[in-house]
Amino acid sequence: MCLAVPGKLIKTFPREGLSMGQFDFGGVLREACLEYLPELQVGEYALVHVGFAISRIDKEDALQTLASLAEMAKLEEQAHE
């Protein structure tokens, strides 16, 4: 199953002619390409899929999704105890 995860854009930078960004995914920092969302600003949230920011998402929806993913991970851990 493929999943796009919401992340908060922390900073932007160029890399080899591409617009890139560093995203915070609930405390985990990763880089993603911003070419599909060149208008995204630092502090905004986007859905990131396989290294590409593909859609802007509002803060409330992003935080709710991150909380749901954290809860799912917690339940998975409990199931394997």
Buried (B, 14 or more C-beta within 10 A) or exposed (E): EEEBBBBBBEEBEEEEEEBBBBBBBBEEEEBBBBEBBEEBEEEBBBBBBEEBBBBBBEEEEBBEBBEEBEEEEEEEEEEEE
